[in-house]
Amino acid sequence: MGNKRRPATEAEARALASAIRLRILRLCLDQALTNKEIAQRLGANPATTLHHVRKLVQTEFLAAEPSRPGPRGSTEIPYRATGKSWEMDVRESGVIGAKAAMLDAFLEELKLVDVEEGHFTRLGLRLTADGLGELLERLQEVFDDFRDRRPPPDGEAYSLFVALHRDVSRDS
């Protein structure tokens, strides 16, 4: 998957090799949030969160929106995800940890919901290289189709995580 995407730069790949940064991007996907709001939702220290927010802004994964008045005369800057991460492929960046970060972010987000409400499927396959390529291409088409749809205003937020891995237990 990701064959139509541009290669990530090292800085972009490093920015995405962090579970907390991936979670920040997810939080800011539908609405702009301030650093304080992001920290509250993550249960994190605002100073630590700000470090990650700045890295995501620097690499253009987050964009600052116009500032707004905050409490007691302060000024708040809300941030929104740009969607840039969907347009790139980090596989050949040489940066280790991007895939582990994605899995870690997924597991942290999964802890927040009742797993009985999730939809899970496991499937054992035996594929040739061509079959694997076809599967990945078809999955990518479905992902791109849903990603490109305009979100309905009354829609609920969902996350999708797909893992395809060698089943080493079956080939011993």
Secondary structure in CASP SS format (residue, H / E / C, confidence):
PFRMAT SS
TARGET T0000
AUTHOR 0000-0000-0000
METHOD secondary structure of the structure
MODEL  1
M C 1.00
G C 1.00
N C 1.00
K C 1.00
R C 1.00
R E 1.00
P E 1.00
A C 1.00
T C 1.00
E H 1.00
A H 1.00
E H 1.00
A H 1.00
R H 1.00
A H 1.00
L H 1.00
A C 1.00
S C 1.00
A H 1.00
I H 1.00
R H 1.00
L H 1.00
R H 1.00
I H 1.00
L H 1.00
R H 1.00
L H 1.00
C C 1.00
L C 1.00
D C 1.00
Q C 1.00
A C 1.00
L E 1.00
T E 1.00
N H 1.00
K H 1.00
E H 1.00
I H 1.00
A H 1.00
Q H 1.00
R H 1.00
L H 1.00
G C 1.00
A C 1.00
N C 1.00
P H 1.00
A H 1.00
T H 1.00
T H 1.00
L H 1.00
H H 1.00
H H 1.00
V H 1.00
R H 1.00
K H 1.00
L H 1.00
V H 1.00
Q H 1.00
T C 1.00
E C 1.00
F C 1.00
L E 1.00
A E 1.00
A E 1.00
E C 1.00
P C 1.00
S C 1.00
R E 1.00
P E 1.00
G C 1.00
P H 1.00
R H 1.00
G H 1.00
S C 1.00
T E 1.00
E E 1.00
I C 1.00
P E 1.00
Y E 1.00
R E 1.00
A E 1.00
T C 1.00
G C 1.00
K H 1.00
S H 1.00
W H 1.00
E H 1.00
M E 1.00
D E 1.00
V C 1.00
R C 1.00
E C 1.00
S C 1.00
G C 1.00
V C 1.00
I C 1.00
G C 1.00
A H 1.00
K H 1.00
A H 1.00
A H 1.00
M H 1.00
L H 1.00
D H 1.00
A H 1.00
F H 1.00
L H 1.00
E H 1.00
E H 1.00
L H 1.00
K C 1.00
L C 1.00
V C 1.00
D C 1.00
V H 1.00
E H 1.00
E H 1.00
G C 1.00
H C 1.00
F C 1.00
T C 1.00
R C 1.00
L C 1.00
G C 1.00
L C 1.00
R C 1.00
L C 1.00
T C 1.00
A H 1.00
D H 1.00
G H 1.00
L H 1.00
G H 1.00
E H 1.00
L H 1.00
L H 1.00
E H 1.00
R H 1.00
L H 1.00
Q H 1.00
E H 1.00
V H 1.00
F H 1.00
D H 1.00
D H 1.00
F H 1.00
R H 1.00
D H 1.00
R C 1.00
R C 1.00
P C 1.00
P C 1.00
P C 1.00
D C 1.00
G C 1.00
E C 1.00
A C 1.00
Y C 1.00
S C 1.00
L C 1.00
F C 1.00
V C 1.00
A C 1.00
L C 1.00
H C 1.00
R C 1.00
D C 1.00
V C 1.00
S C 1.00
R C 1.00
D C 1.00
S C 1.00
END
